[in-house]
Structures are given as C-alpha cells and as structure tokens.
Amino acid sequence: MGAAIAIAGASPAFASKPVDGAHRVAYCHATHSETNPFVYIETDKDAIIRAHYKHQDIEDVIPSFWYMWDGQLQFFPGQGDASMIGDGTCEGGGVG
C-alpha cells in the first residue's frame, strides 16, 4: 500500500501546469515507417520538452506552445510543418 501512495504522489510532478488553458499538445510523432511515417498523438507539454522533440532524428512535427519550466514561462517554437497535424491526422510528407 505504501508503494501505491508513493506512485500516486509522484505522478503530478511530471505533468505540466496548464498554460493558456491547456497542458497537452497534439502533434505528429515520427515512426520511421515507409507506409505510415507519422501517427497523431497528444502528450503533456513536459513530455515534449523532456524527450519527444528530440525523437527520431528531430522528425516529430510539433506546433509552437508556451509552457512553465522552473516557475518561468517559456516558449517552444515548434518544429516541422504544423499544418500536417490538421484535424487529428498527420498527412503530408516529411519535415523539411
């Protein structure tokens, strides 16, 4: 029971606080697959800052967003062609 409490207590430390009303970002995650080069996913902004923007040779397509880091408001400029994200799909070519 003690482990469950510790895990539950640690989880919020990895979630970002809402900035502009949201803490999740929708983006196109690179797969390196020829038939399905991108998949649409949504993750917490912290996950993007900590790892995803560097994923798959920096091929993930991510829109720009604001986030909090150590109590400071920061801006992630985005990468790739964010128009690929569309309405929940990741259509289009690679990241140019």
C-alpha positions in Angstrom: 0.0 0.0 0.0 2.9 2.3 0.7 4.2 1.9 -2.9 0.8 2.9 -4.3 0.8 6.0 -2.3 4.3 6.9 -3.4 3.5 6.4 -7.1 0.3 8.4 -6.9 2.1 11.2 -5.1 4.8 11.3 -7.7 2.7 11.4 -10.8 1.7 15.1 -10.7 5.4 16.1 -10.7 5.7 15.0 -14.3 2.5 16.8 -15.6 2.8 20.4 -16.6 0.6 23.1 -15.2 -2.0 24.5 -17.7 -0.7 27.5 -19.7 -3.3 29.3 -21.8 -5.8 26.7 -20.6 -4.1 23.6 -21.7 -1.2 21.3 -20.7 -1.4 18.8 -23.6 -0.2 19.2 -27.1 -1.3 17.3 -30.3 1.5 16.5 -32.7 2.7 14.1 -35.4 5.0 11.5 -34.0 7.6 10.2 -36.4 7.7 6.4 -36.8 10.4 5.9 -39.5 7.9 3.6 -41.3 7.6 4.0 -45.1 3.9 3.1 -45.1 2.9 5.2 -42.0 5.6 7.8 -41.4 3.6 9.7 -38.7 1.0 9.0 -36.1 -1.2 11.5 -34.4 -0.7 11.6 -30.6 -1.3 14.0 -27.7 1.0 14.3 -24.7 1.8 16.6 -21.8 4.0 19.5 -22.7 6.6 18.3 -20.2 7.0 15.1 -22.2 7.7 17.1 -25.4 10.3 19.3 -23.6 12.0 16.4 -21.9 12.2 13.9 -24.8 9.8 14.0 -27.8 11.2 17.0 -29.7 14.5 15.1 -30.0 12.8 11.8 -31.0 13.5 10.1 -34.3 16.2 12.5 -35.6 14.1 15.5 -34.7 11.4 14.5 -37.2 8.3 14.8 -34.9 6.1 17.6 -36.2 5.1 19.8 -33.2 3.3 23.1 -33.1 4.6 26.0 -31.0 3.4 26.4 -27.4 4.0 28.1 -24.1 4.9 26.2 -21.0 6.2 26.6 -17.5 9.7 25.5 -16.6 11.1 26.0 -13.0 8.4 28.7 -12.5 9.4 30.6 -15.7 7.1 31.0 -18.7 9.0 29.5 -21.7 8.2 29.3 -25.4 8.7 26.2 -27.6 9.0 27.4 -31.2 7.7 24.2 -32.7 9.3 22.1 -35.4 8.3 20.9 -38.9 5.2 21.8 -40.8 2.4 22.1 -38.2 -0.2 22.1 -40.9 0.3 18.3 -41.1 -1.5 18.0 -37.8 -4.8 19.1 -39.1 -7.9 17.7 -37.5 -6.4 14.7 -35.8 -4.5 13.4 -38.8 -0.8 13.5 -39.8 -0.9 13.8 -43.5 1.9 15.0 -45.7 5.5 14.4 -46.3 8.5 14.6 -44.1 9.8 17.5 -42.1 11.7 20.0 -44.3 
